[in-house]
């Protein structure tokens, strides 16, 4: 199958099945970033249906991607098999439990938003010198910064965790932090 047809099919599936995939402007930014910074190896936390992994592979990066949901991982394998790519490795498991060997030029965190800090702390040692971390959904549908207005206790708790993570990023000294206004908000971390 033509890769662009596959992407369109995946986008349609994501809408119909309510599967969260990266917004087009966000994944386009990341793919351009991969090309401009010669990113050879990427670790992705949160595969979903393999949309962003296939996009990053199409941009020239080898991708190791972790997904904890079995149904999504099955769909990801199916989508991967429809492509011609052999530079993507799918791993089924909870990213907080999985052990990953090797070093990566880029780590993309796009999984459980309340766990961003734990993911960063666990995987930052897998980052090559001069590597980058990109975190998706940092605005969380425009709710970040408005947690006091949220009625739902669970949603308010999740948004507060993202707000606390942003405060943590502002105070840590290990990474240079840049906010990228693409998609649902990206954070770019560059090791200092």
PyMOL commands that set and color helices and strands:
alter all, ss='L'
color gray80, all
select helices_A, chain A and resi 3-17+24-36+51-58+70-82+113-126+147-149+153-171
alter helices_A, ss='H'
color red, helices_A
select strands_A, chain A and resi 41-45+62-67+88-92+104-109+127-136+175-180+186-191
alter strands_A, ss='S'
color yellow, strands_A
deselect
rebuild
show_as cartoon
